[in-house]
Amino acid sequence: MSNIVKTNGLTKKYRNLTAVCDVNMSIEKGDIYALIGENGAGKSTLMKMLSGMAKPTSGDIVLFENKHPEVARYRMGCLIDSPALDTRLNVRDNLEMFARAFGCDREGEVDEILELVGMKKHQYKAIKKTSLGMKQRTAIGIALLGSPDFLILDEPMNGLDPMGIQEIRQLLLKLNAEKKTTILISSHLLDEVAKVATRYGFLKEGKLICELSEEELAEKSRTCLKLKVSDAAKAAMVCEKELGTQNFEVVDAQTIRLFDFVEDSSKVVTAMVQGGVALEEMVHVGESLEEFFNDLMTGGAEK
């Protein structure tokens, strides 16, 4: 598959603050790429550099395999920060105003977008009287003007009620499936992101510490025995020699995740004791995205 986005050493500094540090990320055609990180991790700054709203301090951005991103940005739509909607106008007028500003004069495009984002029946409703979910869908509609191949959405579900979240989620899946739109999305709602994302990037203090496909995350999040031991390296040897398995992951110097013997933990206890490994704790776990994220942020998981 071809790359939509590829960065190399992308960095942004503001005086003494490094907001984004040496990021190498890759987004492939057809991805719904979830950018995940705590507040202040650099998600918005990274998105602003990709969209041209902020200039990198150093590093390179390749868009649509073009080393000159400014040339390729016409194929991109973005919604970063709060949607800039004119509350004096209705939904349709806002779309038409931005269409003129962007030079999008294709006949019928506004009608198509209203239908696509589910705002056709609300098109003459004043923006100031719409719900937050409707405002978000209208703003996404503006980002879709010009039929972009790549869409950047910064926290599109933020502040929405459960119905609004569901509407945005369905819209993203529809855009990806029907329009083949590649999407970069950031969100704090990790379990919601897990319902749409095909690829994940985890940011911590401006650094991209982990990139995983949907399948790789599922593999790392599967049911296992999480062991706290005196020596993880020694415990790994016990797993191989005494338990006859290599189906484990050394997380750190005192933690190991064992994917075999989940239903027969007594064998694990016996093997560790006989192998001279002090077993401090053994927990049966099956991590959600949120739990995996928390492990990463606290240093409990490897890249």
N, C-alpha and C positions, 0 to 999 in steps of 0.2 A: 504493500500500500504506500501511496505517496505521502510525504510530510506536508501538512498545512503550516505548522509552526516548528521551527527548530532554533533554539538559542544556544549560544556558546559563551560562557563566562559572563552572562548578563548581570550587571551591577548598577545600582543607583545609590549615590551618597548625597545626603543633605548636610553640609558642613561636617559636624562630628558624628552624624548618625548614618549608618549604613542600613538602608531600608531593604535592599535586595542585594544578595551577595553571591556572585559567581554561579548563577543558575544555568544549568544545562537541562533544558526540557524539550520534549518531543510530543507533538500532537499530530496524529495521523488522520487522514481523510476518513470521515464517518464516525470519529470519536465523539462521545459526550464525555469530556474531560473535566473531572471535578478537582478544583484547586482547594485544598483544605488546610486550614491553619487557624491558630488563635488570633484574637484581635491584635493588630500591630505586627503580624507575622510577615507582612509585605505583599499580601494578595492583591490589593487594589493598585499598589505601585507597580507590580509586575504587569497587571492588565493594562495600566495606563501606558507603559512603555510599549507593549505589543500594539496598542491602538494608535500610538503616535501622540498621546496626550502628555507624555513625559519623555524627556530625552535621557537615554542611558548615560551613565558616567563612563562606562566601559562595557565591552562585550559586543556580540553581534546578534542580530535577529534576521532569520531567513523566513519569509512568508511565501507560501506557494512555490517553494524552491527558488525564490528570487532573493538574491543577496542585497537588493535595494528595497527594503520594506515599504518605503514611501510610494513606490511605483505600484505595489500590489494591494495597498490598503483599500482601494475602491471595491475590492471583493469582500470587504469585512463590514459587519454591522456591530455596534456595541451599545451597551447600557451600563454605564459606570456611575456610581453615586446616585443621587435622587433623580427620577425622571423629570426633565425640564418641560413640563406641560404648562400651557397657558390656561389657567383656570377660568378665564373670561370666555373661552370658546368651548364648543362641544367636542365630542370625540372625533368626529369626521373632520371638522375644521382644523383640529390639531394635526391630524395626519396630512391633510392637504397643504397646510402651511409648511410643514417640514419637507414634503415632497417637492414643493417649489424651491425651497432653500437648498435642497440637495440636487436639484436639477433632474428629478425623477418624473418625467412627463409621459410615461407609458400609459396609454388609455386603459382604464379599468384596474390599474394596480391598487389604488386605495380600496376599491371594493373587494378585491381579492384578499388583501391583508385583513380588512375588517372581518371577513368570513373566516379566514385562517385563525385569527386570534380570538374568535368567538365574540366579537363586539358589533356585529352587523345590526343586531336588534337594539343595541344601545347607542348607535352612531350619532343620534341627535341629542343625546343626553349631555347636559353641561358637565364638564370635568369636575367642577366643585361639588357636584351631587353624586358622583360615582364612588364606589367602594375602593379600598386600597388595591384589591385584586384587579378591579377593572382598570385602575390607573396603571398597574404593572403590565397588564396585557396590552393596553394602549401604547405604553412606552416600548414594549417589545415589538409592537407593530411598527413603530417609528424606526427601530433598529433594523427591521426587515425591509425597509424601503430600498429599492435597487436590487432586490433578490440576492443578498450576500451569500457566499459559499461558506463563510465562517462567522459565527456569532459569539460575541463576548458578553456575558451577563454577570454582573457583580451583585451577589446577594439578591437575586430576583424574588426569593420567597420570604425575605426578611419582613417581619411585622404582619404577615398574612394570617388569617384564621384558617382552620383546617380545610374548609371548602376552597379558599383562595389558593392554598398550597397545592391541593389536588388539581385545580384548573391549570396552574402553571406547569405542574409535572406532566400532565396530559399534553399540554401545548408543546413542551420540549420534545417529548417522544414523537409527537406528530410531525414536527419540523424535521427531526432526524430521520424518521422513516419515510415520509412522503416527499420531502424536499431535498433529502440527502444532505442536510445542513450539518456541518461540523460545529460543535458547541463547546465553548470553554465557560464553565460556571463555577462560581465560588459560593460557599454556603456554610453556615454554622449548623444547619439542620442535617446532621450526618445520616440519620436513618432515612430521611427523605432523599438525600443525594444518592444513597445506595440503591434506590428504586429506579434511577435513570442512568447512572454513570456506567461507562464501559472502561474507563481508565481513570486513575487517581494520581494526583501529585500532592505530597505532603510538605508544607512549608513550616519551618521553625526558625524564628529569629532571622528571617530573610534568606535562609538557605533551603534549597530543595533537598530534603533528606531522604526521600523515597518516592519512586514512581512505580506503580503497579497496575497491571491490567486487572479487569474484573475477575478473571480466572485465577490470577496470582493472589489477589486479595482473598478470594474464597478459600484457596489452599492454605494461606496463613491463618485464616480465621476459623478453620475447621475444628471439630471437637478433638480435644487432646487432654493428656495429663500434664499439668504444669508443676514441675518439681523445683523446689528450693533446696539446694544441696551445698555441701561444704566445698566441693570442687567440681565444676561443670565438666571440665576436660576429663576428669577421672570417671565421672558419671557417664560420659559419652562412650568411654571404653567399656564400661560395664554393659551398656545397652548393646554394643556390638558383640562382645565376647560372651556374656552370660545370657542375654535375652535374644541374641541372634537377629538383631534388627538395626537397620540404618535409617529407619523412618522416624527421625527426631531432628530437632533444631536447637543448637546452642544459642541462647539469647544473650546471656552475659556470663560473667565469671561464676555466678552462683545460680543460674536459672537455665533450665532445659525444658523443652516442650516435646513430649513423647506422644506420637500419633498411633502407636500400637499399644495393646494391652489396656485400652481404655476401660474395658469391662472386666479386666482381671488384674486389678491394681496390686493385689497381694503378691503376685509374682515379681512385680517391680520392687516392692518393699524388700522382699527376701533377697533379690539380686543385689540391691544397693548395700544392704547390710553385709552380705557375704563378700562383696567387693571392696569393703572398707570405706564406703561413702556415707557420710552423715546426712540423713534425709531430714531436713528441718520442716518441710511442708510439702504436701501433695494435694493439688486441687484439680477437680474435674471441670474443665472450662470449654466453652465454645464461644469465641469472641464475636461480638457485633462490631460493626465499623467504628462505633463510638469507643468501645473498649480497646480496639486495636489502635485508634488514634491516641487515646490516653496513654497507652504503653509507649508509643513513639514520642510523645511530647515529654514524658518523664524519663526517657532514655532507656526504656525497658525492651526495646525491639531494635533489631538491626536494620540497616538499609538493605 
